[in-house]
Each structure stands twice: as C-alpha cells, then as structure tokens.
C-alpha cells in the first residue's frame, strides 16, 4: 500500500507536469527578506491584503440578503442584523475589517514614506500603492451610504457636495457620484455598483500589479545598508520563515477583528440591530454630522477656514489645497532624488512628520469639538 508521502509526491508531480510549479517553489525557496530594526513595517502590507480578503468574503455573504434601493436597502440591512442567523456578526466583521484595512493601508503608506522605500527602482510600486489607498478610501465612502440610514444619507450629501465645489469638474463629479442633482435612490444604486463591482475590479487589477512589483523587486533594504558589505547584511528566507511570521500576524489580526465584532457590534443605535432612523430627504439633518474617522481631518480643516479667502470660497481653497497636497505626496519619488544625508533629505522627513501631526491633531479636534 503506497504511503501518504509517495501519494503526495505523485500528486505534486502530476500538477507540476501540467502547470510547472517547481520554478515557483524554487523561487520562493531562494527569496529572502532583510532583517533590521524596522522590519516590523513589512507586515502591514500583508495585513492590508488580509483585511481585503475578509472584506470580499464577508461582503459576498451580505450580498445574499442585501437589496439596494431607497425602498429596500434599510429594511434589508435591518433584516440581516436582526433576523438572519449570525447576520449581525457578519456585518460587524465587514464593517470593522473595512476600518482596520484602511488603518493598515495608511500605516503601510507612512512606513514606506519614512523609510524612503519609494526610491528608485520602486517608483511604480509607490504609485500603485497610492492608487490602492485612494480606492480603499472610496470603498469606505461608497459603503457608508448602503444602510440608507439618516446619518449616512446626510453625510453622503455633504461629501458629494464637497466634490461639487471642485473647479471646472465639480458639477460633473457630483452628478457622477449622485446619479442626479440630489442624493436619491439612484445614488444608493450607483454607490452599490461602485462598491461591489467597479471598485473590486479596479482594486484587484492594481493590487495584482503591486504584488508582482513587490515580488519582482523584493523587500526594500534600509538606506544604511547601501554602504555595508553583503556579508554584514542579515536576511531570512521568505519561505517558510517570513511567511509563517506573516501568517501569525494574520492570526492575531483575526482575533482582534473577532473581539471587536463580538463585543463592539457595528451599529448606530445603542443596540447592534439598531440602525437609527431611515433616511428621509425631507427631514432636518442631524445636529452632528461628521464623516468616518479617515476623512475627519479634512472635514475639520475645512470648518476652520473662513467663508472667503481673497474673494474665493474658503471651502474651494481648502479642497484645492488638499488636492495639490495629494498630488505632491503621490509624486514624492520624483521629487526626492537625494542619495545621502543633507538638508533636502531632512526636509522630506519633516514634511512627513508635519503631515502625520496635522492628520492626528485635526482628527482629534474633529471629535472633541463636535
């Protein structure tokens, strides 16, 4: 009777004869990861991927019961979290993993910035990463409206209205997002299409390119290694050492996600099945309308601006400013060409620190001043 090992080898040979996976196995066996004081930041890229996988799996389960539309969205979500077995848990996992995915992507982006891992030849990797960050934020924005409750309705109205003040293209952008001049049932249908079809397709395509570039170029090495001989550079095998550590981080993240979903179910009311009031376009907006935490710094910054700045609406100036800052941040690899210590290099580091402090302070003020 053949042993389990011999059966496994035969199965491997059968698969390899058809798809040639030995080359991939050999590549994984020889791939290595730099070991240094800042290697912990490597894990946030994989953590972002993990939360995206959770998003896809939980989103598919929610799709079995969710029905988009002004007359059905609110009721279907209410049905999911109150009648469907473990529906409230799946929704909580989906909502919490969305927030954790955005947090992981943001941390990953800042870690790449401060370690200057965007330098040549990784400029395209940085650009695809920034594209993924933009798509993740749009995921959060489009998903926020889908429960069709009062708070989501008016927050979306404010958010799409901000897009409407963009010079030249504002009217087009607002109509593209809303599907009409106002936030209506057409808006929720459009956001649903973005959330479950357009954005996942774009995200998967950009993510594939991003992962291929990371595998092709390898993990970035710290700048201090540039002057070291190869014998002084510490490395560990990608398989199985780094892969097992990555899986351990995923397991820890899964436990954190489960704790948040079970003990802090995602809801607006005091109970996890309470969505708050259903959206009513004719009702007065709630006293405190605020966006999700990842947009709070922009929202609070615009509130601090005066009504007019040199005859231009303060909100318009603020949105243009954020747009230009985003373009500069995206193109930072093409501006930062420094290869050694100096004032210019420190300037970019200070720019990153100012950006982090600005985001944190404005987010904090947004919550305590509300």
C-alpha positions in Angstrom: 0.0 0.0 0.0 1.5 3.3 -1.0 2.4 5.7 1.8 0.9 9.2 2.2 4.3 10.7 1.3 4.5 8.8 -2.0 0.9 9.8 -2.9 1.7 13.4 -2.1 4.8 13.3 -4.3 2.9 11.7 -7.2 0.2 14.4 -6.9 2.8 17.1 -6.9 4.5 15.6 -9.9 1.1 15.3 -11.7 0.3 19.0 -11.0 3.8 20.2 -11.9 3.7 18.3 -15.2 0.7 20.4 -16.2 1.4 23.9 -14.6 5.2 23.8 -13.9 5.1 25.0 -10.3 8.7 23.8 -9.4 10.1 27.1 -10.7 7.8 29.0 -8.4 8.8 26.7 -5.5 12.5 27.2 -6.2 12.0 31.0 -6.4 10.2 31.0 -3.1 12.9 28.9 -1.5 15.7 31.3 -2.6 13.8 34.5 -1.9 15.0 36.4 1.2 13.8 39.3 3.4 16.1 41.8 5.0 16.3 41.7 8.8 16.8 45.0 10.6 15.3 47.3 13.3 12.4 48.4 11.2 11.4 45.1 9.7 8.1 45.2 11.6 6.7 47.6 9.0 6.9 44.9 6.3 3.9 43.1 7.9 1.4 45.9 7.3 1.4 45.3 3.6 0.3 41.7 4.1 -2.1 42.8 6.8 -3.8 45.1 4.4 -4.2 42.1 2.0 -5.6 40.0 4.8 -8.3 42.5 5.6 -9.2 42.9 1.9 -9.8 39.1 1.8 -12.0 39.4 4.8 -13.9 42.2 3.1 -14.5 40.1 0.0 -15.7 37.0 1.9 -18.0 38.9 4.3 -19.3 41.1 1.5 -20.3 38.1 -0.5 -22.3 36.8 2.4 -24.0 40.1 2.9 -24.9 40.2 -0.8 -27.1 37.2 -0.3 -29.6 39.3 1.6 -28.9 43.0 0.8 -31.2 44.7 -1.6 -30.1 48.2 -2.9 -32.7 50.9 -3.3 -34.4 53.6 -1.4 -37.4 51.4 -0.5 -35.4 48.2 0.3 -31.8 49.0 1.5 -32.6 50.0 5.1 -35.1 47.1 5.6 -32.7 44.5 4.2 -29.9 45.6 6.5 -32.3 45.6 9.4 -33.3 42.1 8.4 -29.7 40.9 8.1 -28.8 42.1 11.7 -32.0 41.1 13.4 -33.4 38.0 11.6 -30.5 36.3 9.7 -28.6 33.9 11.9 -25.3 35.5 12.7 -26.1 38.3 10.3 -25.2 40.9 12.8 -21.8 39.2 13.2 -21.1 39.1 9.5 -22.0 42.8 9.2 -19.8 43.7 12.2 -16.9 41.8 10.7 -17.4 43.5 7.4 -17.6 47.0 8.9 -14.7 46.5 11.4 -12.4 44.9 8.8 -13.1 47.9 6.5 -11.8 50.3 9.1 -8.9 48.1 10.0 -8.0 47.7 6.3 -7.9 51.5 5.9 -5.8 51.9 9.0 -3.3 49.2 7.9 -3.0 50.8 4.4 -2.4 54.2 5.9 0.3 52.9 8.3 1.9 51.0 5.4 1.9 54.1 3.3 3.6 56.2 6.0 6.1 53.5 6.8 7.1 53.3 3.2 7.4 57.1 3.1 9.6 57.4 6.3 11.9 54.6 5.3 12.1 56.1 1.8 11.3 52.7 0.2 9.8 54.6 -2.7 13.2 55.4 -4.2 14.4 54.0 -7.5 13.5 51.4 -8.8 10.3 51.4 -6.7 8.6 54.5 -8.0 5.9 52.5 -9.8 5.3 50.4 -6.7 4.7 53.6 -4.7 2.3 54.9 -7.4 0.3 51.6 -7.4 0.2 51.7 -3.6 -1.1 55.3 -3.6 -3.7 54.1 -6.1 -4.8 51.3 -3.7 -5.0 53.9 -0.9 -7.4 56.0 -3.0 -9.5 53.0 -3.9 -9.7 51.9 -0.2 -10.9 55.3 0.8 -13.5 55.3 -2.0 -14.6 51.8 -0.7 -15.2 53.3 2.7 -17.1 56.3 1.3 -19.3 54.2 -1.1 -20.1 51.6 1.6 -21.1 54.2 4.2 -24.3 55.0 2.3 -25.5 51.5 1.7 -27.5 51.1 5.0 -29.6 54.1 3.9 -30.0 55.5 7.4 -30.3 59.1 8.3 -26.7 59.8 9.3 -25.3 58.1 6.2 -27.7 60.0 3.9 -26.7 63.4 5.2 -23.0 62.6 5.5 -23.0 61.4 1.8 -24.9 64.6 0.8 -22.1 66.7 2.4 -19.4 64.5 1.0 -20.7 64.6 -2.6 -21.4 68.3 -2.2 -17.7 68.9 -1.4 -16.9 67.2 -4.7 -19.3 69.6 -6.4 -17.2 72.6 -5.5 -14.1 71.4 -7.3 -13.3 74.0 -10.0 -14.3 73.1 -13.6 -15.2 69.5 -13.0 -17.2 69.9 -9.8 -20.6 69.7 -11.3 -19.7 66.6 -13.4 -18.2 64.8 -10.4 -21.2 65.5 -8.2 -23.6 64.2 -10.8 -21.4 61.2 -11.5 -21.5 60.3 -7.8 -25.1 61.1 -7.1 -26.7 60.0 -10.3 -28.7 63.1 -10.3 -28.6 66.6 -8.7 -29.6 65.3 -5.3 -28.9 62.2 -3.2 -31.8 59.9 -4.1 -32.5 56.2 -4.6 -30.4 56.5 -7.8 -27.4 57.4 -5.6 -27.6 54.3 -3.5 -27.9 52.1 -6.6 -24.8 53.9 -8.1 -22.8 53.6 -4.9 -23.8 49.9 -4.7 -22.5 49.4 -8.2 -19.2 51.1 -7.3 -18.9 49.2 -4.1 -19.4 45.6 -5.3 -18.3 45.8 -9.0 -16.3 48.7 -10.2 -14.0 49.2 -7.1 -13.3 45.5 -6.5 -12.3 45.1 -10.2 -10.0 48.1 -10.2 -8.6 47.2 -6.8 -7.8 43.6 -7.9 -6.1 44.8 -11.0 -4.0 47.4 -9.3 -3.2 45.0 -6.4 -2.0 42.4 -8.8 0.4 44.8 -10.4 1.5 46.0 -6.9 2.2 42.5 -5.7 4.0 41.5 -8.8 6.3 44.5 -8.5 7.0 43.7 -4.8 7.9 40.1 -5.7 10.0 41.2 -8.6 11.9 43.9 -6.7 11.9 42.2 -3.3 11.5 43.9 0.1 13.2 47.3 0.3 16.5 47.5 2.1 17.3 50.2 4.7 19.4 53.1 3.5 22.1 52.2 6.0 22.8 49.0 4.1 24.0 50.9 1.0 27.5 51.3 2.5 27.7 47.9 4.0 29.3 44.8 2.5 27.0 41.9 1.7 28.4 39.8 4.5 27.1 42.3 7.1 23.5 42.3 5.8 21.2 40.0 7.8 18.4 38.2 5.9 15.9 35.5 6.5 14.3 33.1 4.0 10.9 34.2 2.7 9.7 30.6 2.8 9.0 29.4 5.4 10.4 31.9 7.9 8.8 35.2 6.8 5.7 33.6 5.5 5.0 31.9 8.9 5.5 35.2 10.7 3.1 36.9 8.3 0.5 34.2 8.9 1.0 34.7 12.7 0.3 38.4 12.3 -2.8 37.4 10.2 -4.0 35.1 13.1 -3.5 37.9 15.7 -5.4 40.3 13.4 -8.2 37.8 13.1 -8.5 37.5 16.8 -8.6 41.3 17.2 -11.3 41.5 14.5 -13.4 38.8 16.2 -13.2 40.6 19.6 -14.2 43.9 18.0 -17.1 42.3 16.1 -18.4 40.4 19.1 -18.0 42.8 21.9 -18.5 46.1 19.9 -21.0 45.2 17.1 -21.1 47.8 14.4 -24.3 49.9 14.8 -25.5 53.5 15.2 -28.1 53.0 17.9 -27.5 51.6 21.4 -28.1 48.0 20.2 -26.3 46.3 17.4 -29.5 45.8 15.4 -30.4 49.5 15.7 -29.5 51.4 12.5 -31.0 54.6 13.7 -33.7 56.3 11.6 -34.2 55.5 8.0 -33.0 58.2 5.5 -35.7 60.8 4.8 -34.7 63.5 2.2 -37.4 65.8 3.7 -36.3 65.6 7.3 -33.9 68.0 9.0 -30.3 66.9 9.1 -29.0 65.6 12.5 -27.4 68.1 14.8 -23.9 66.5 14.5 -23.0 65.3 11.0 -19.5 64.0 10.7 -17.7 61.7 8.3 -15.8 58.5 9.2 -12.5 58.9 11.1 -10.4 58.6 7.9 -12.0 61.8 6.5 -12.3 63.7 9.7 -9.0 65.7 9.3 -10.2 67.1 6.0 -13.7 67.8 7.3 -12.4 69.6 10.4 -9.8 71.6 8.4 -12.5 72.9 6.1 -14.6 74.0 9.1 -11.7 76.2 10.3 -11.3 78.1 7.1 -13.1 81.4 6.7 -16.0 81.8 4.4 -13.9 83.9 1.9 -10.2 83.9 1.1 -9.3 86.6 -1.4 -12.8 86.6 -2.8 -12.8 82.8 -3.2 -14.9 80.5 -1.1 -12.8 79.1 1.7 -14.1 75.6 1.1 -12.9 75.7 -2.5 -9.5 76.9 -1.4 -9.3 74.0 1.1 -10.3 71.4 -1.4 -7.8 72.6 -4.0 -5.1 72.7 -1.3 -5.8 69.1 -0.3 -5.8 68.1 -4.0 -2.4 69.7 -4.6 -1.1 68.1 -1.4 -2.3 64.7 -2.6 -0.6 65.1 -6.0 2.7 66.2 -4.3 2.5 63.2 -1.9 1.8 60.8 -4.8 4.7 62.1 -6.9 7.2 62.3 -4.0 9.6 59.7 -5.5 10.2 62.0 -8.5 10.9 65.0 -6.2 13.1 63.2 -3.6 16.3 62.4 -5.5 18.7 62.7 -2.5 21.0 59.8 -2.0 22.9 61.0 1.0 22.3 62.9 4.2 21.6 66.6 3.9 19.1 69.4 4.3 16.9 68.3 1.5 16.6 64.8 2.9 15.7 66.1 6.3 13.1 68.4 4.7 11.2 65.5 3.3 11.3 63.7 6.7 10.0 66.9 8.4 7.3 67.1 5.7 6.1 63.6 6.6 6.1 64.4 10.3 4.1 67.6 9.8 1.6 65.6 7.7 1.2 63.0 10.4 0.8 65.6 13.2 -1.7 67.6 11.1 -3.9 64.5 10.4 -3.8 63.4 14.1 -4.5 66.9 15.5 -7.3 67.7 13.1 -8.9 64.3 13.7 -8.7 64.8 17.5 -10.2 68.3 17.3 -12.9 67.0 15.0 -14.1 64.6 17.7 -13.7 66.8 20.8 -15.2 69.9 19.2 -18.2 68.2 17.7 
